[in-house]
Amino acid sequence: MKHEYLDLNKKEIHQQKTKRVKIFNYGLAILKVILEFLVVRNHNFNSKSTKNKFILYITKERFLHVPSFFILSFNFMCNNLLSLNPKIISNRIMRLLIPYFIWPTIIWKLNHYYNKIYKSNLPDTYLDLKLQLLWGHNYTPQFWFLWNLSVITILFTMIIFIFRKHSLFILQIILILFYAAQYSGYHYYIYMKYYTYTRKTLGYFFESIPYTVTGFTLGYYKIIDLIQKNKIKTFFLSIAIYKLLADYNIFIDIKGLLYKGIKFNIQATCIIFIFSLFPSDKIKNKYIKKILILITNYTAGVYYLHIALRHYLIYYFDDIKNRNFRGLFITYFICYSICFFGMIIFGKTPLKYLFC
């Protein structure tokens, strides 16, 4: 009886542990790849290069990638921020800062090389490097995203540390204030006062805060987990809301950069809800799981490389130079390949953050 009791306890403990294992959400991983493709499309594709209606249709929603990435990032980071664990938070900052400083420095040196070989005029002065590292926006302009992620992570940590149980309320107040500034025009007025190199980074910072608060709120209340109980209702309601905003352009009559206003916030949240409903628990085949993880593993690395590499690849690929759809795929494939082999070489070191 004693052994049976012990075996029963072991079985119960195992079941409890199994229940606590969180299922990897392949839907959101696939969404990240689609969003990353739209990022690459935004900087490496000219819609006038094709008349194919299908290609134009699948690439038109190009401004939803940044809002979605901000929302997903802070949704996943919510519990870690609430824990105020210095090691976890410092690891996140390190994960952001390693690519923020290393890739622009590598690209800066490559610009030197290409300017000599091809008589090109790529930015390669110390002032270029200084401005890039200060603001994340010069010859690798997409790094403003990492600048904002780092600063907002620190900002959220301070708010949670100071206000503790009331931190979510404070963040909602901040969201309201930032939207009030956008819709009143004050945001754009301040944005236009900035020096050219700081303008976009700080302007994007102003527009990104509401997305990060939204993501944090979703994570705080575990909304993505809760909607799994009503998949059909969530699916059709999300599509209806998304379509309504897409067709009637509601809430966008304001001045600013690309991501101002509440429209993209709502649309991006709807898209995240839709993809989160993907039946991840139905995937049993281990090879399919490995393939999906392999395909969806390098979105960050592709983001870091896709603009800078284009300046070099135009010397070798006419499709990339002409910014057509085939050139877009070539750019994506080369960026992905660099990240894939980079992870094989540096995957057990902190340099892995350059690629994933």
N, C-alpha and C positions, 0 to 999 in steps of 0.2 A: 504493500500500500504506500509505503514511504517513497519508493522509487517511482510509482505511478504518479504520486502527487508532485514530485520533482519534475517528472517529464511533462506533466500538464502545465506546470508553471513556466517551464522553458517554452512550451508551445504558445502559451498566451503572450509571453514576452516577445517572442518572435513575431506573432501576429500584430502586436501593438507597434513594433518597430517597422513592420512592413507598411502599416497604415500611415505611419508618419513620413514615409518616403514620398517626396513630392514628385509627381509625374512630370517629366520634361515636356514642355509645351512646344511641340514641333510646329504648330500653326504660327506662333509668334516668331519662331526661328526662321520659317519660310518668309514671313512678312518682312523681317529684317533684310533678307536677300533682295526682295522686290524693291524695298525702299532704297537700298544701296544702289541697285541698278538705276533707279530714278535719279539718284544723286549724280551718278556717272553720266547719265543721259543729259542732265541739266547743263553740264559743263563740256560735254564732248559730242553733242549731236545738234545738227541744224535741221529743224523740221522742214525747211525748204528743200532739203536734199532728196526728199521722197514725196510721192503722191499716194503712197499706199495708205488707205484709210485705217487698216487694222494697226499698222505701226504707229500712226499718229494717235490713234485712240488709246493704245496701251501705254503711251508715253506722255499723255497730256497732263495727268495729275502729278506734276513734278514738284509742286510746292508743299506736298504733305509729308515729305520725308523727314525734314528737320523737326516739325512738331511731334511726329510719331516717335522719333528717336529720343527726344527729350522726355516725353511722357513715359516711354518704356524704361528709360534709364532710371528715373526716379521712382517708378513703380517697383522695380526690382531692388532698388537701393533703400527703400523705406525702412525696413526692419533693421538694417545695418546702421542707418543714421540714428534711429531711435535708441539703439543699444549704446550709442556714444562710446563704442569700443575704439580706443585710439589706434590699435593695430589695424583693424578693418578699414577705418576711415583713411588712415595714412597709406594703406595699400591701394585704395581707390585713387587717391591723389597721385601716388607714384605711377599707377597704371596710365594715368592721363598725361603726366609730365614727361615720362620717358619718350613717347613719340612726339610730344610737343616740342622738345628741344633737339632730339637726335635727328629726326627726318629733315627739318628745315636746314640743319647744319650740313647734312649729307647732300641735300639738293643744292645748297649754296656752293659747295665744292664742285658738284657736277656742272653747275652753270659756268664756273670758271673754265672747266675743260671744254664744254661745248662752244663757248665763246671763242676760244682759241682755234679749235678745229674747224668749226663751221662759220666763223666770222659772224656769229649771231650776237644778239644784244640782250641776253637774259640777265636779270638782276644778279650781280655778284660782288657788290661793294660791301664794306663793313657796315655802312649805314643801312643797306638793305637787310643785312642779317640782324642788326640791332632792332630795327622796326618790326621785323618778323617775330623775333623772340619776345618783344615787349607786348605786342598786341595780337599776335597770331594771324595777322592779315597784311600780307604784302605779296611776295612771290609764291607763297603757298596760302592763298587767302582763306581756304576752308578750315584752317586751324583756329579760327575764331570760335569754332564749336567747342574745341578742347579748352580754350581760355574760359569760355562761359561755364562749361561743366565743372571746371576746377573751382572757379570763384563761387559759383552757386552752391557747390557741395560744402565749401567752407562757410558760406553764409547760412545755409540750413543747419549746419552743425552748431553754429553759434546761437541761432534762434532756439533750437531744441535744448541746448545746454542752459540757456538763460531762463526760458519760459517753461521748460519741462512739460507738464500736463496741458498747458495752454498753447503749446507751440503750433498745433494744427489750426487753432483759431487765429493766431497771429498771421500764419501763412495765408489764410483765406482773406484776411484784411489786406495783406500785401497784394494778393491777386486782384482784388477789387480796385485798389488804388492804382495799380499799374494799368488796368483796363480803362479806368477813369482818365488817366493821363493820356492814353492813346486816343480815346474817342473825343477828348477835349481839344486835341491838337498840341498839347503842351509837350508831349513826347517828341513830336516832329520838330517843334521849335528848338528844343534842347539839342536834338540830334544835329540840326543844321549848324549849330554853334561850334560843334566839335572840330578839331583839327582833322584833316582828311584821313590820316592813318588810324586815329582812334574812333572816328565817327561810326564806321560799320560795326566794329566789335562792341562798342557800348550801345549802339542802336539795337543790335541784335540781342544784347543782354536784356534790354528793356522789353523786347518782344518775347524773349524766351522764358522769363520768370513765370508767367501764367501756365505755360506747359509743364514746367517742373512741379509747380504746386498741384496741378491736376494729377500728374503721375504719382506724386507723393500721397495724395488723397486716395487715389485708387488702391495703392498699396496699404495704406493705413486701415482702410475698411475691408481689404481683401475682396474688392469688387469683382475682379476677374475670376476668383474662385467661386463667388456667390452666383454669378450669372450662369455658371455651368449647370445649375439646377433648372434653369428655364431657357434652354438653348434655342428652341424654335421661336419663342417670343422675342428673345434678345436679337436673334438673327434678322428677323423681318423688321423689327422696330429700328435697329441700327441702319439697315439699308434704307428705310423710309426717311429717316432723319438726314442721312448722308445725301440722298437724292434731292431732298427738299432744299438743302443749303447749296448743293451744286447747281441746281436748275435756276434758282431765284437770286443767287448771290446776296444772301442776307448777311447783314452785320459787317460789310467790308468797305463802306464808304468813308474811309479815314485815310489820312496821310501816314506814311511810314515806309519801312523796308518791305521785305517779302512776306513776313510772318505776323503782321499786325492784326489785331482784332480777334474776335471770339470764334469766327467761322471755322478756321483751320483747327482750332482746339477741339471743337465739337466733332468735326469730320474725322480728325485723326483718332479721337477716342472711339468713334463708331467703327472705324477700320480695325483698330486693335481688338475691340469686342468681337467682331466678325471672325477674325483669324484665330482668336483664342479659343473659339468653339471647335476647332479642328480636333477630331477624335484621336488624340495622341495615345490614349489607353488601348486603342484597337490595333496599334502597330505591334505585332508580336515578333516578326521576323528580325533577327539581330542584324542581318546584312542590310536590310532597308534602313534600320535605325542608324547604322554606321555611315551609310551613304548620305542620309539626310543631315547628320551632324557634320560630315565632311564638307558638304555643299554649303552649309550655313555658318561655317566656323570663322570666316575671314572677312566679314563685312567691315570691321574697323580698319583693317590693313588696306583694303581696297579704297576706302574713303581717304586715307592718308596719302595715297599715291596717285590717284587718278588724274589730278590736274597737272602736277609736275611732270609726270611721265609723258603726257601728251606733247609737251614742248620738245622732248627728245625724239619721240616716235614719229613725228611728222617728217623727219628726214629719211625714214625707212618705209613708211606706209602712206600711200596716197589716199587711202580710204580714211585714215585718221586725220590727215591734212584737210580733206574735204568735209570732215565731220558728218559722214553718212552713217547709216545704221550698221553696216558691216564694220566700219571703223570703230564704232561704239563697242561692238562685241570683242573686237581685237584688243582694245584698251582694257576692257574688263577682264579678259582672259589673261593678259600679261600681268596685270596687277594681282589677280588671284594666284597665278603661278609663283610670283615672287613671294607672296605671303605663305603659300604652301611649302615651298622649299626653305623659306626662312624659319618656319616653325620646326621643320625637321632638324635644322642646324642649331637653332637657338632656343628650342622649345622647353629646355630645362633650366633656362636662365631668365633673369628679368627682361632681357631683350626680346622675349616672346611678345611683349606688349606692343612691339612695333608692327606686329603682323595680325593680331587677333583682338 
